């Protein structure tokens, strides 16, 4: 009985203790939490002692983890104080990186309730200067030319900044690499602080390794390709000194043939019998024969389909033969083209084309046979220059006149293309520009001679990286000189309207119209577009756009005429081969009995 009473007493005592602990330490049903107990320790950061050093203030603000964490405050004052203490090492390290090796930083939190004020009291102390560095070289021999420290970025009286110490090391290694030392590296770096003189003394230990001459190039995996065609693309001759850019130039030269999916370039580890170091290039062939297909849709033109076959190595020297059939009811065309790379000289391309065309446009119907040839080459620092000759024999029905005409036209186009964008189908930065000047000579008396000049450019800028927001702009200007509009074949005139120029307006309908609202085309053109491209998910984006412009009957754009505007929204589904585009646009200056209330466009790639 006594045992039962003792167990009952212990049970009651335990329950009483639990109740007392809960009443003292927990909120309980009759006790509410105060705001300070559940509110996070919000705070602001204040740096003091840096009024005369605005540059240091910006540096510490960027380096401080406490500043970066203000939008994620800790749960309590205790955790805030720990966050501040943990930040001291980062701030001191940032000060040392600028040469303030004697800097002092202390932290203090003020306030009894959120928001708290987190003070960092900074005493930078004196700034150490960088003494003239010293260099110890292992290897090199007579072939090494050591650059001066001034060439590497050193200046007398410069601060002892860690970034400068590292950049001079990188520049030193680069200067040695380009002299033919592929194994050059800084093996160690010693830094000693001269507190009496207020200077940081740095000593670099450089191991150059052997000086290397480039030897024979062996191509592995190039079966089916003429060896002479590939050898002509080598960016060096045997016996030249090694240069780090040469190997990358070789890789790009092999990839530029479009014959290989991968290219690996490797320098041998030892010299050959002739003292030069062999280079091995391992190539992986692409498929030479390919079937291609694409399609598009717009409410003004309907469905368009393209299909073709191509051979990338027709005569074993990188020649590219293409055939393409294009259908867009009721139009059709068949084109055959042949590209000859390294035509007479490396990097020069000969392109020959032949085309049969039967098309029905808003302004005209056309039956034509076209042949042409052009030579193009890349000019370093400029772009792609081209010159060509094209001849077209055609029957054209201008719908506004309802009469067929036969034209023969010889065109002699001169072209310039410049591309500084970062991606072909989905650019996010950079720019593009293209210009074509085409003297047109009429070989039949049904048309006049004229000069056509067209300019097109686009600009891309990434405004935000996450989420990615790209601002893009496009402009096109063209004019024709030498003949009246009616003496220019209708298919040589300028037209505006449609997915490629002015969205929201029907194909070719942003052009001079006749009394029956049929497009006649013009002698000049001015159009522009602006887009904001927002990537809302990894594989999906949205676009808002505004287009403007029109074609003009005058030789040069007549800005006194009312400009047409179209606006809309679009979606972009990101695929491995580029974004799939869907745009919906409306005309902002809708013309009665001419413009539909809305137009829809669908294709692969951005609008520009």
C-alpha positions as CSV (number, residue, x, y, z in Angstrom):
1,X,0.0,0.0,0.0
2,X,2.9,2.3,0.8
3,X,4.4,1.6,-2.6
4,X,1.2,2.5,-4.3
5,X,0.9,5.8,-2.4
6,X,4.5,6.6,-3.2
7,X,3.9,6.1,-6.9
8,X,0.7,8.2,-6.8
9,X,2.6,11.0,-5.0
10,X,5.4,11.0,-7.6
11,X,2.9,11.1,-10.4
12,X,1.1,14.1,-8.9
13,X,4.4,15.9,-8.2
14,X,5.5,15.4,-11.9
15,X,2.3,16.8,-13.3
16,X,2.6,19.8,-11.0
17,X,6.1,20.5,-12.1
18,X,5.1,20.2,-15.8
19,X,2.3,22.7,-15.2
20,X,4.6,25.2,-13.4
21,X,7.3,24.9,-16.2
22,X,4.6,25.5,-18.8
23,X,3.1,28.4,-17.0
24,X,6.5,30.1,-16.5
25,X,8.1,29.3,-19.9
26,X,5.3,28.9,-22.4
27,X,2.6,31.2,-23.7
28,X,-0.3,29.0,-22.6
29,X,-3.9,29.7,-23.4
30,X,-4.1,32.5,-21.0
31,X,-0.8,34.2,-22.0
32,X,-0.2,35.9,-25.3
33,X,3.3,36.3,-27.0
34,X,4.6,39.8,-27.2
35,X,5.4,41.2,-30.6
36,X,9.1,41.3,-29.9
37,X,9.2,37.6,-29.1
38,X,7.9,36.5,-32.5
39,X,9.2,39.4,-34.7
40,X,12.5,38.7,-36.5
41,X,15.5,41.0,-35.6
42,X,15.2,43.4,-38.5
43,X,18.2,45.7,-38.8
44,X,20.1,48.3,-40.8
45,X,23.9,48.5,-41.3
46,X,25.8,51.7,-40.7
47,X,29.6,52.1,-41.4
48,X,31.4,54.8,-39.5
49,X,34.9,56.2,-39.9
50,X,34.9,56.3,-43.7
51,X,33.7,59.8,-44.5
52,X,37.0,60.6,-46.2
53,X,37.1,57.2,-48.0
54,X,34.0,56.8,-50.2
55,X,35.7,54.1,-52.2
56,X,36.2,52.0,-49.1
57,X,32.6,52.5,-48.1
58,X,31.4,51.1,-51.4
59,X,33.9,48.2,-51.1
60,X,32.8,47.3,-47.6
61,X,29.1,47.6,-48.6
62,X,29.6,45.1,-51.4
63,X,31.7,42.8,-49.3
64,X,29.5,42.7,-46.2
65,X,27.4,39.6,-45.7
66,X,25.4,41.5,-43.1
67,X,24.4,44.1,-45.7
68,X,23.5,41.3,-48.2
69,X,21.3,39.7,-45.5
70,X,19.2,42.7,-44.4
71,X,16.2,41.3,-46.4
72,X,16.6,38.0,-44.4
73,X,16.9,39.1,-40.8
74,X,17.8,36.5,-38.1
75,X,15.2,35.3,-35.6
76,X,16.7,36.9,-32.5
77,X,19.1,39.6,-31.3
78,X,21.6,36.9,-30.3
79,X,21.7,35.6,-33.9
80,X,22.1,39.1,-35.2
81,X,25.1,39.7,-33.0
82,X,26.6,36.4,-34.2
83,X,26.0,37.5,-37.8
84,X,27.8,40.7,-37.1
85,X,30.8,39.0,-35.5
86,X,31.0,36.5,-38.5
87,X,31.1,39.5,-40.9
88,X,34.2,41.0,-39.3
89,X,36.6,38.7,-41.1
90,X,35.1,39.5,-44.5
91,X,35.4,43.2,-43.9
92,X,39.0,43.0,-42.7
93,X,39.9,40.8,-45.7
94,X,38.3,43.4,-48.0
95,X,40.4,46.2,-46.4
96,X,43.6,44.1,-46.7
97,X,42.9,43.6,-50.4
98,X,43.3,47.3,-50.9
99,X,46.5,47.6,-48.9
100,X,45.0,48.5,-45.4
101,X,46.9,45.9,-43.4
102,X,46.5,47.7,-40.1
103,X,42.8,48.4,-40.3
104,X,40.6,47.9,-37.3
105,X,36.9,47.0,-37.5
106,X,34.6,46.5,-34.5
107,X,30.9,45.8,-34.4
108,X,28.1,47.0,-32.1
109,X,24.3,46.6,-32.1
110,X,22.2,49.4,-30.9
111,X,18.5,49.3,-29.9
112,X,16.3,47.3,-27.6
113,X,13.8,46.2,-30.2
114,X,13.6,45.8,-33.9
115,X,14.6,47.5,-36.1
116,X,18.2,47.4,-34.7
117,X,21.1,49.4,-35.9
118,X,24.3,47.4,-36.6
119,X,27.3,49.6,-36.5
120,X,30.7,48.7,-38.0
121,X,33.3,51.2,-36.7
122,X,36.2,51.3,-39.1
123,X,39.7,52.7,-38.6
124,X,41.5,52.1,-42.0
125,X,44.9,53.2,-40.8
126,X,47.6,53.9,-43.3
127,X,47.5,52.4,-46.8
128,X,50.6,50.3,-47.8
129,X,52.1,50.8,-51.2
130,X,53.3,48.1,-53.5
131,X,57.1,48.0,-53.8
132,X,58.6,47.2,-57.2
133,X,58.2,43.4,-57.5
134,X,61.1,41.0,-57.9
135,X,61.3,38.0,-60.3
136,X,63.2,34.7,-60.0
137,X,63.2,32.7,-63.2
138,X,64.0,29.0,-63.7
139,X,64.7,28.0,-67.3
140,X,64.0,30.2,-70.2
141,X,67.6,30.6,-71.6
142,X,68.5,33.2,-74.2
143,X,65.1,33.0,-75.9
144,X,63.2,34.6,-73.0
145,X,62.5,38.3,-73.0
146,X,61.3,39.4,-69.6
147,X,58.7,42.2,-69.7
148,X,59.1,45.3,-67.5
149,X,56.9,45.6,-64.5
150,X,55.4,48.7,-66.0
151,X,54.3,46.7,-69.0
152,X,52.5,44.4,-66.6
153,X,50.6,47.2,-64.9
154,X,52.9,48.4,-62.1
155,X,53.3,52.1,-61.3
156,X,55.4,53.7,-58.6
157,X,53.3,54.7,-55.7
158,X,50.4,52.3,-56.5
159,X,48.5,50.8,-53.5
160,X,49.2,47.2,-52.5
161,X,46.0,45.8,-54.0
162,X,45.7,42.1,-54.2
163,X,43.9,42.4,-57.5
164,X,47.0,44.1,-59.0
165,X,49.3,41.5,-57.6
166,X,47.3,38.7,-59.2
167,X,46.7,40.5,-62.5
168,X,50.5,41.2,-62.9
169,X,51.1,37.5,-62.3
170,X,48.6,36.5,-65.0
171,X,50.1,39.1,-67.4
172,X,53.6,37.8,-66.7
173,X,52.7,34.2,-67.5
174,X,50.8,35.3,-70.7
175,X,53.9,37.3,-71.9
176,X,56.0,34.2,-71.4
177,X,53.5,31.8,-73.0
178,X,53.4,33.8,-76.3
179,X,57.2,33.6,-76.6
180,X,56.9,29.8,-77.1
181,X,56.8,28.5,-73.5
182,X,53.6,26.4,-73.2
183,X,54.5,25.1,-69.7
184,X,55.2,28.5,-68.2
185,X,53.7,29.1,-64.7
186,X,54.4,30.9,-61.5
187,X,55.3,28.2,-59.0
188,X,55.1,30.4,-55.9
189,X,54.6,34.0,-54.8
190,X,56.1,35.5,-51.6
191,X,54.7,38.6,-50.0
192,X,56.5,40.4,-47.1
193,X,55.1,43.4,-45.3
194,X,57.6,46.1,-44.6
195,X,55.9,47.9,-41.7
196,X,58.6,50.4,-41.3
197,X,58.6,51.5,-44.9
198,X,54.9,51.0,-45.4
199,X,55.3,48.8,-48.4
200,X,54.4,45.3,-49.5
201,X,57.3,43.4,-51.1
202,X,56.3,40.7,-53.6
203,X,58.6,38.1,-55.2
204,X,57.4,35.9,-58.0
205,X,59.0,32.5,-58.8
206,X,58.6,31.7,-62.5
207,X,59.3,28.3,-64.1
208,X,59.3,28.7,-67.9
209,X,59.7,25.1,-69.0
210,X,61.1,24.4,-72.5
211,X,60.7,26.8,-75.5
212,X,58.7,24.9,-78.1
213,X,58.5,25.1,-81.9
214,X,55.3,23.7,-83.4
215,X,55.9,20.6,-85.6
216,X,53.9,18.3,-87.8
217,X,50.1,18.2,-87.5
218,X,48.5,14.8,-87.5
219,X,44.8,14.6,-88.3
220,X,42.9,11.7,-86.8
221,X,39.4,10.9,-88.0
222,X,39.5,12.9,-91.2
223,X,38.7,10.0,-93.6
224,X,36.7,11.0,-96.6
225,X,38.0,14.6,-96.5
226,X,40.8,15.8,-98.8
227,X,43.9,16.2,-96.6
228,X,45.1,19.1,-98.6
229,X,41.8,21.0,-97.9
230,X,42.4,20.6,-94.2
231,X,46.1,21.3,-94.3
232,X,45.5,24.6,-96.0
233,X,43.5,25.7,-92.9
234,X,46.4,25.3,-90.5
235,X,47.1,28.7,-88.9
236,X,50.9,28.1,-88.7
237,X,53.8,26.6,-90.6
238,X,56.1,23.9,-89.2
239,X,58.9,25.4,-87.1
240,X,57.0,28.5,-85.8
241,X,57.3,29.2,-82.1
242,X,54.4,28.0,-79.9
243,X,51.6,30.5,-79.3
244,X,48.6,29.7,-77.1
245,X,46.2,31.2,-79.6
246,X,47.4,29.0,-82.4
247,X,45.9,25.8,-81.0
248,X,42.5,27.5,-80.5
249,X,42.7,29.0,-84.0
250,X,43.3,25.5,-85.4
251,X,40.3,24.1,-83.5
252,X,38.1,26.9,-84.9
253,X,39.4,26.4,-88.4
254,X,38.5,22.7,-88.3
255,X,35.0,23.4,-86.8
256,X,34.5,26.1,-89.4
257,X,34.4,23.5,-92.2
258,X,31.0,22.2,-90.8
259,X,32.3,18.7,-91.4
260,X,33.1,17.8,-87.7
261,X,31.0,17.7,-84.6
262,X,34.0,17.7,-82.2
263,X,37.6,18.8,-82.6
264,X,40.3,18.1,-79.9
265,X,43.8,19.6,-80.3
266,X,46.7,18.3,-78.2
267,X,50.3,19.3,-78.1
268,X,52.8,16.5,-77.7
269,X,54.6,16.2,-74.3
270,X,58.0,15.8,-75.9
271,X,59.8,17.1,-79.0
272,X,60.2,15.0,-82.1
273,X,63.4,14.1,-83.8
274,X,63.6,17.4,-85.5
275,X,63.3,19.3,-82.2
276,X,59.7,20.5,-83.0
277,X,56.7,19.4,-80.9
278,X,54.0,17.5,-82.9
279,X,50.3,18.4,-82.7
280,X,47.5,15.8,-82.9
281,X,44.0,16.8,-84.0
282,X,41.3,14.3,-83.2
283,X,38.2,14.8,-85.3
284,X,34.7,13.4,-85.1
285,X,32.8,13.5,-88.4
286,X,29.3,14.9,-88.8
287,X,26.8,13.2,-91.1
288,X,27.4,14.5,-94.6
289,X,23.9,14.0,-96.0
290,X,21.0,15.6,-94.2
291,X,17.2,16.1,-94.7
292,X,15.9,19.4,-93.4
293,X,12.4,20.7,-92.8
294,X,10.8,23.8,-91.3
295,X,7.4,25.5,-91.3
296,X,5.6,28.6,-90.2
297,X,2.1,30.2,-90.0
298,X,0.6,33.6,-90.1
299,X,-2.9,34.8,-90.5
300,X,-2.0,37.0,-93.5
301,X,0.0,34.4,-95.4
302,X,-1.3,31.1,-94.1
303,X,0.9,28.0,-93.7
304,X,4.4,27.8,-95.2
305,X,6.5,24.7,-95.4
306,X,10.1,24.1,-96.4
307,X,11.9,20.9,-97.0
308,X,15.3,20.0,-98.5
309,X,18.3,17.8,-98.8
310,X,21.9,18.9,-98.3
311,X,25.4,17.3,-98.7
312,X,28.2,19.0,-96.8
313,X,31.2,17.4,-98.5
314,X,30.2,16.8,-102.1
315,X,33.7,16.7,-103.7
316,X,35.5,15.9,-100.4
317,X,36.7,19.5,-99.9
318,X,33.9,20.8,-97.8
319,X,31.6,21.7,-100.8
320,X,28.0,22.2,-99.7
321,X,25.2,21.2,-102.1
322,X,21.6,22.2,-101.1
323,X,18.2,21.7,-102.6
324,X,15.1,23.3,-101.1
325,X,11.5,23.2,-101.9
326,X,9.3,25.9,-100.4
327,X,5.5,25.8,-100.4
328,X,3.1,28.6,-99.2
329,X,-0.2,28.1,-101.0
330,X,-0.5,29.1,-103.8
331,X,3.2,29.9,-104.1
332,X,6.1,27.5,-104.7
333,X,9.8,27.6,-105.4
334,X,12.7,25.2,-105.9
335,X,16.2,26.4,-105.2
336,X,19.6,24.6,-105.7
337,X,22.8,26.1,-104.3
338,X,26.4,25.1,-104.3
339,X,29.0,26.5,-101.9
340,X,32.7,26.2,-102.6
341,X,34.9,27.1,-99.5
342,X,38.5,28.4,-99.8
343,X,37.8,29.6,-103.3
344,X,41.2,30.6,-104.7
345,X,42.3,31.6,-101.1
346,X,41.6,30.4,-97.6
347,X,38.4,31.9,-96.0
348,X,36.9,32.9,-99.4
349,X,33.5,31.4,-100.4
350,X,32.0,31.0,-103.8
351,X,28.2,30.5,-103.7
352,X,26.2,29.7,-106.9
353,X,22.4,29.5,-107.0
354,X,19.6,28.5,-109.3
355,X,16.0,29.1,-108.6
356,X,12.6,28.4,-110.1
357,X,9.8,30.5,-108.6
358,X,6.0,30.7,-108.9
359,X,4.5,33.1,-106.4
360,X,1.3,34.9,-105.8
361,X,1.7,37.9,-103.5
362,X,-0.7,40.7,-102.4
363,X,0.8,43.0,-105.0
364,X,1.8,40.7,-107.9
365,X,2.1,37.3,-109.4
366,X,5.4,36.1,-110.6
367,X,7.0,33.3,-112.7
368,X,10.8,33.5,-112.7
369,X,14.1,31.7,-113.4
370,X,17.0,33.1,-111.5
371,X,20.7,32.3,-111.5
372,X,23.5,33.9,-109.6
373,X,27.0,33.7,-108.1
374,X,28.7,35.6,-105.3
375,X,32.1,35.6,-103.7
376,X,32.4,36.5,-100.0
377,X,35.1,36.6,-97.4
378,X,35.5,37.6,-93.7
379,X,37.6,40.7,-93.2
380,X,39.0,40.7,-89.6
381,X,37.7,43.6,-87.5
382,X,35.1,44.5,-90.2
383,X,32.8,41.7,-91.2
384,X,31.7,39.7,-94.3
385,X,32.2,41.5,-97.6
386,X,30.6,40.1,-100.7
387,X,30.3,40.8,-104.4
388,X,28.1,39.0,-106.9
389,X,26.0,38.9,-110.1
390,X,22.4,37.7,-110.4
391,X,20.2,37.4,-113.5
392,X,16.5,37.0,-113.4
393,X,14.1,36.3,-116.3
394,X,10.6,36.7,-115.2
395,X,7.0,37.2,-116.1
396,X,5.2,39.5,-113.6
397,X,1.6,40.4,-113.3
398,X,1.1,43.7,-111.3
399,X,-2.4,43.2,-109.9
400,X,-3.1,47.0,-109.9
401,X,-2.5,47.1,-113.7
402,X,-3.8,43.6,-114.5
403,X,-1.2,43.2,-117.3
404,X,1.7,40.7,-117.6
405,X,5.2,42.0,-118.3
406,X,8.4,40.2,-119.1
407,X,11.5,41.5,-117.4
408,X,15.2,40.7,-117.6
409,X,17.3,42.1,-114.9
410,X,21.0,41.9,-114.1
411,X,21.9,42.7,-110.5
412,X,25.4,43.4,-109.2
413,X,25.1,43.4,-105.4
414,X,27.8,44.6,-103.1
415,X,27.2,43.5,-99.5
416,X,28.5,44.0,-96.0
417,X,27.4,41.9,-92.9
418,X,28.6,42.5,-89.4
419,X,27.5,40.3,-86.5
420,X,28.5,41.1,-82.9
421,X,25.6,39.3,-81.2
422,X,26.1,36.3,-78.9
423,X,23.6,33.9,-80.4
424,X,22.1,33.3,-83.9
425,X,18.5,32.5,-83.0
426,X,18.1,34.0,-79.5
427,X,20.6,36.9,-79.0
428,X,20.8,38.6,-75.6
429,X,23.6,41.1,-76.2
430,X,25.5,42.7,-79.0
431,X,24.4,44.0,-82.4
432,X,24.1,43.2,-86.1
433,X,24.2,45.3,-89.3
434,X,23.8,44.4,-93.0
435,X,24.0,46.6,-96.0
436,X,23.4,45.7,-99.7
437,X,24.0,48.1,-102.6
438,X,22.6,46.7,-105.9
439,X,22.9,48.4,-109.3
440,X,20.1,46.9,-111.4
441,X,20.5,46.8,-115.2
442,X,17.4,46.1,-117.3
443,X,18.2,43.8,-120.3
444,X,14.7,44.2,-121.7
445,X,12.9,47.5,-122.5
446,X,10.0,46.8,-120.1
447,X,11.9,48.3,-117.1
448,X,14.4,51.0,-116.3
449,X,17.9,50.9,-114.7
450,X,18.0,51.8,-111.1
451,X,20.1,51.6,-107.9
452,X,18.8,49.9,-104.8
453,X,20.4,50.3,-101.3
454,X,19.1,48.6,-98.2
455,X,20.3,48.9,-94.6
456,X,19.3,46.7,-91.7
457,X,20.5,46.7,-88.1
458,X,19.5,45.3,-84.7
459,X,20.7,45.9,-81.1
460,X,20.4,43.7,-78.0
461,X,20.9,44.5,-74.4
462,X,20.4,42.3,-71.3
463,X,18.7,44.6,-68.7
464,X,18.3,41.9,-66.0
465,X,20.0,38.5,-65.6
466,X,17.5,36.8,-63.3
467,X,14.8,36.7,-64.5
468,X,16.4,37.4,-67.9
469,X,15.0,40.6,-69.4
470,X,16.4,41.5,-72.9
471,X,15.6,44.8,-74.7
472,X,15.9,44.4,-78.5
473,X,15.6,47.0,-81.3
474,X,15.6,46.7,-85.0
475,X,15.6,49.2,-87.9
476,X,15.5,49.0,-91.7
477,X,16.1,51.8,-94.2
478,X,16.0,51.3,-98.0
479,X,15.7,53.5,-101.1
480,X,15.8,53.3,-104.9
481,X,17.3,55.8,-107.2
482,X,17.3,56.2,-111.0
483,X,13.8,55.3,-112.2
484,X,10.2,56.2,-111.6
485,X,8.2,53.7,-109.5
486,X,6.2,52.4,-112.5
487,X,9.5,51.7,-114.4
488,X,10.8,49.5,-111.6
489,X,9.6,45.8,-111.7
490,X,7.0,45.4,-109.0
491,X,9.0,42.6,-107.3
492,X,12.0,44.9,-107.0
493,X,10.0,47.6,-105.0
494,X,9.9,48.0,-101.3
495,X,7.0,46.6,-99.3
496,X,6.2,46.7,-95.6
497,X,3.7,44.7,-93.4
498,X,3.8,41.2,-92.0
499,X,5.8,39.2,-89.5
500,X,9.1,40.2,-90.9
501,X,8.7,44.0,-90.9
502,X,5.5,45.5,-89.4
503,X,3.4,43.2,-87.3
504,X,-0.3,43.9,-87.0
505,X,-0.7,44.8,-90.6
506,X,-1.2,42.3,-93.5
507,X,1.6,41.1,-95.7
508,X,2.7,44.0,-97.9
509,X,-0.2,46.2,-96.8
510,X,1.9,48.9,-95.0
511,X,2.8,50.2,-98.5
512,X,1.3,52.6,-101.0
513,X,-2.1,51.3,-102.1
514,X,-4.2,51.8,-105.2
515,X,-7.9,52.8,-105.2
516,X,-8.9,49.2,-104.6
517,X,-6.5,48.8,-101.6
518,X,-4.1,46.7,-103.5
519,X,-0.4,47.3,-102.6
520,X,1.7,48.9,-105.3
521,X,5.0,49.0,-103.5
522,X,7.4,51.9,-103.1
523,X,10.8,53.3,-103.9
524,X,11.8,53.6,-100.2
525,X,11.3,52.0,-96.8
526,X,11.6,52.9,-93.2
527,X,10.6,50.4,-90.4
528,X,11.6,49.8,-86.8
529,X,10.7,47.5,-84.0
530,X,11.2,47.4,-80.2
531,X,10.8,44.4,-78.0
532,X,11.0,43.5,-74.3
533,X,11.8,39.8,-73.9
534,X,11.2,38.3,-70.4
535,X,12.2,34.7,-69.6
536,X,9.6,33.8,-67.0
537,X,10.7,30.1,-66.8
538,X,13.7,28.1,-68.0
539,X,11.9,27.0,-71.2
540,X,9.3,29.8,-71.6
541,X,9.3,33.5,-72.2
542,X,6.9,36.4,-73.0
543,X,7.5,39.4,-75.3
544,X,5.9,42.8,-75.6
545,X,6.6,44.6,-78.8
546,X,5.9,47.8,-80.8
547,X,6.5,48.1,-84.5
548,X,6.4,51.2,-86.7
549,X,7.1,52.3,-90.3
550,X,5.8,51.9,-93.8
551,X,7.0,51.9,-97.5
552,X,6.9,55.1,-99.4
553,X,6.4,56.0,-103.1
554,X,9.2,58.6,-103.0
555,X,12.9,58.0,-103.6
556,X,13.6,58.6,-99.9
557,X,11.2,58.1,-96.9
558,X,8.8,61.0,-96.6
559,X,8.5,61.5,-92.9
560,X,5.6,63.9,-93.4
561,X,3.3,60.9,-94.2
562,X,1.6,59.3,-91.3
563,X,3.6,56.4,-89.9
564,X,1.8,53.1,-89.1
565,X,2.2,51.4,-85.8
566,X,1.4,47.9,-84.6
567,X,1.7,46.4,-81.1
568,X,1.2,43.1,-79.5
569,X,2.3,40.3,-77.2
570,X,4.0,37.0,-77.8
571,X,5.2,33.8,-76.3
572,X,8.5,32.0,-76.7
573,X,9.0,28.3,-76.0
574,X,12.7,27.6,-75.8
575,X,13.9,24.5,-77.7
576,X,17.4,23.2,-78.4
577,X,17.3,24.6,-81.9
578,X,16.0,28.0,-80.9
579,X,12.8,29.6,-79.5
580,X,9.5,28.7,-81.0
581,X,7.8,32.1,-81.6
582,X,4.1,32.9,-81.4
583,X,3.1,36.6,-81.8
584,X,-0.3,38.3,-81.7
585,X,-0.4,41.8,-83.0
586,X,-3.0,44.5,-83.7
587,X,-2.8,47.7,-85.9
588,X,-2.8,50.8,-83.8
589,X,-3.8,52.9,-86.8
590,X,-6.3,50.6,-88.4
591,X,-7.5,51.6,-91.9
592,X,-11.1,50.8,-92.8
593,X,-11.6,48.0,-95.3
594,X,-7.8,47.4,-95.3
595,X,-6.5,46.1,-91.9
596,X,-7.8,43.1,-90.0
597,X,-8.3,43.7,-86.2
598,X,-5.6,41.2,-85.3
599,X,-2.7,39.2,-86.9
600,X,-1.0,36.0,-85.6
601,X,2.5,34.9,-86.5
602,X,4.3,31.6,-85.7
603,X,7.8,30.6,-86.6
604,X,11.2,29.4,-85.3
605,X,13.6,32.0,-83.9
606,X,13.1,35.5,-82.6
607,X,11.5,38.1,-84.8
608,X,14.9,39.6,-85.3
